[in-house]
Amino acid sequence: MRVKKLGKSSVTYETAVFEQGVDEVRAVGEFVHVYVEREGRRPAPEGITEGMRVALETLVQKQSKL
């Protein structure tokens, strides 16, 4: 799993499935997590918290083997 895109209030994660002993990727998928306000269920105006952003930046990959 990696962070494909890190936006102001959303994160796009990419996942891959591999078969043991095989170099090729068998399946790829992605999902988007949007950080929203609890009451209005709209994207949080302040976006992702600084602490969360720092942690997620360690998972960002510019180049993909997929």
trRosetta pair geometry for C-beta under 8 A, 3 or more apart (Angstrom, degrees):
i j d omega theta_ij theta_ji phi_ij phi_ji
1 13 5.9 -5 -170 -176 104 110
1 14 7.1 160 -152 82 54 47
1 15 4.9 -17 -99 -100 81 80
1 16 7.9 -171 -74 18 41 68
1 59 7.5 -16 117 -166 84 128
2 13 7.2 157 80 -156 35 64
2 14 5.4 -16 61 59 85 94
2 59 5.7 178 -152 168 54 86
2 60 7.3 91 174 -135 93 18
2 61 4.5 -25 -173 5 145 123
2 64 7.4 -170 60 -107 153 97
3 6 5.6 28 161 -58 130 98
3 11 5.9 -62 -137 -167 105 105
3 12 7.2 104 -168 73 61 55
3 13 6.2 -47 -104 -102 51 62
3 14 7.8 108 -157 16 6 82
3 56 5.4 101 -84 180 158 90
3 57 7.7 -82 62 -100 155 22
3 59 4.2 98 -7 104 104 99
3 60 4.6 -51 80 -83 114 59
3 61 7.1 143 59 7 62 72
4 12 4.5 -61 66 106 104 102
4 13 6.6 132 4 -148 93 10
4 14 4.2 85 -52 -23 118 113
4 30 6.2 -23 2 -129 151 129
4 61 7.6 -30 -99 53 45 88
4 64 7.9 5 -116 -70 89 135
5 10 7.9 14 106 107 100 93
5 11 7.3 169 88 -157 60 41
5 12 4.1 31 44 35 95 118
6 11 5.7 -1 -114 -115 65 79
6 12 7.9 -124 -60 29 36 72
6 48 7.7 -68 -172 21 93 159
6 53 7.1 111 177 -142 130 80
6 56 5.6 141 -114 127 127 124
6 57 6.7 -29 -37 -86 176 65
6 60 5.8 -64 -15 -86 125 123
7 10 4.4 15 53 57 124 81
7 11 7.1 -147 28 -71 77 37
7 12 7.7 67 -13 -13 102 91
7 47 7.9 -133 123 -145 71 114
8 43 7.9 69 97 166 98 132
8 47 4.0 -94 166 -111 76 132
8 48 7.1 -176 163 6 34 86
9 34 6.1 38 127 -161 92 76
9 35 5.0 -123 -171 56 77 91
9 36 7.7 83 166 -74 123 49
9 43 4.1 103 110 -169 157 110
9 44 5.4 172 -131 50 121 76
9 47 4.4 -118 -71 -126 73 64
9 48 6.2 171 -118 -35 37 72
10 32 5.6 4 -178 -176 121 102
10 33 6.5 162 -155 84 68 48
10 34 4.4 -26 -99 -101 99 69
10 35 6.9 -156 -80 10 44 73
10 43 7.2 -59 -45 -120 93 121
11 32 7.2 161 81 -154 43 56
11 33 4.9 -7 57 57 94 99
11 48 7.2 75 -47 -83 102 145
11 56 5.9 -109 -113 -148 137 147
12 30 5.9 14 178 178 94 121
12 31 7.5 179 -150 91 58 30
12 32 5.1 -25 -99 -99 74 79
13 30 6.3 169 87 -153 51 69
13 31 5.6 -8 57 59 99 76
13 32 7.7 179 18 -87 71 29
13 33 6.9 40 -11 -6 109 105
14 28 6.8 -7 -175 -172 98 98
14 29 7.4 166 -155 90 55 39
14 30 4.6 -27 -101 -97 66 97
14 64 7.4 -30 100 -117 157 140
14 66 7.1 -132 152 15 132 158
15 28 7.2 162 86 -155 51 51
15 29 5.2 -12 60 64 97 86
15 30 7.0 170 16 -87 71 42
15 31 7.9 12 -2 6 111 93
16 25 4.9 -67 -165 -140 120 119
16 26 7.9 122 175 44 78 64
16 27 7.0 162 -156 86 52 52
16 28 5.1 -15 -104 -103 79 75
16 29 7.9 173 -81 23 37 63
16 66 5.5 -150 -85 -94 137 122
17 25 7.1 99 64 -171 51 75
17 26 4.8 -65 100 68 94 103
17 27 4.2 16 37 50 117 95
17 28 7.7 -142 17 -66 74 37
18 22 6.7 -174 -178 76 80 86
18 24 8.0 161 -133 93 80 38
18 25 6.2 -65 -88 -118 76 53
18 26 6.2 149 -117 4 23 98
19 22 4.1 24 75 33 102 126
19 24 8.0 9 31 70 101 75
19 26 5.4 91 -29 -49 94 133
22 26 7.5 71 92 -55 135 101
25 28 5.9 31 151 -55 139 98
25 65 7.7 146 -47 114 118 88
25 66 5.4 38 -43 -129 165 79
28 66 5.3 101 -102 -167 138 137
34 43 5.8 -79 178 -97 111 90
35 43 6.9 67 78 -149 62 69
35 44 5.1 -43 121 12 97 120
35 47 7.0 84 68 -177 128 39
35 48 5.5 139 6 -88 153 68
35 52 7.9 118 -80 101 149 161
36 40 7.7 -133 174 85 97 73
36 41 5.3 23 156 -156 140 42
36 42 6.0 152 -150 75 97 17
36 43 5.8 -68 -102 -91 70 31
36 44 6.2 174 -141 -36 17 77
37 40 4.9 29 80 43 120 92
37 41 6.9 -96 73 -45 69 18
37 42 5.9 -1 31 55 104 70
37 43 7.8 42 -7 113 82 14
37 44 5.3 128 -54 -94 77 72
37 45 7.9 13 -47 -4 124 77
38 41 7.6 -8 177 -67 18 61
43 47 7.7 6 165 -100 102 55
44 47 6.0 -172 91 -60 96 11
44 48 7.8 124 65 -61 126 33
46 49 7.6 34 120 -87 116 57
47 53 8.0 39 127 -67 110 125
48 52 5.0 -117 176 89 99 118
48 53 4.9 125 109 -65 117 90
48 56 7.2 -37 169 15 155 146
49 52 4.6 86 60 11 86 105
49 53 6.8 -152 92 -10 42 88
50 53 5.6 -55 -145 36 30 114
50 54 6.4 33 156 -21 65 103
51 54 5.9 -51 -150 32 30 111
51 55 6.6 26 153 -14 63 106
52 55 5.7 -57 -151 39 34 111
52 56 6.1 29 154 -17 69 110
53 56 5.8 -57 -142 41 29 108
53 57 6.2 38 157 -30 64 104
54 57 5.9 -50 -149 25 28 115
54 58 7.6 34 152 -23 56 96
55 58 6.3 -53 -171 19 36 111
55 59 7.9 18 143 -5 62 105
56 59 5.8 -64 -164 39 48 107
56 60 7.0 64 142 -42 73 92
57 60 5.4 -31 -151 2 46 119
61 64 6.0 98 117 -81 124 71
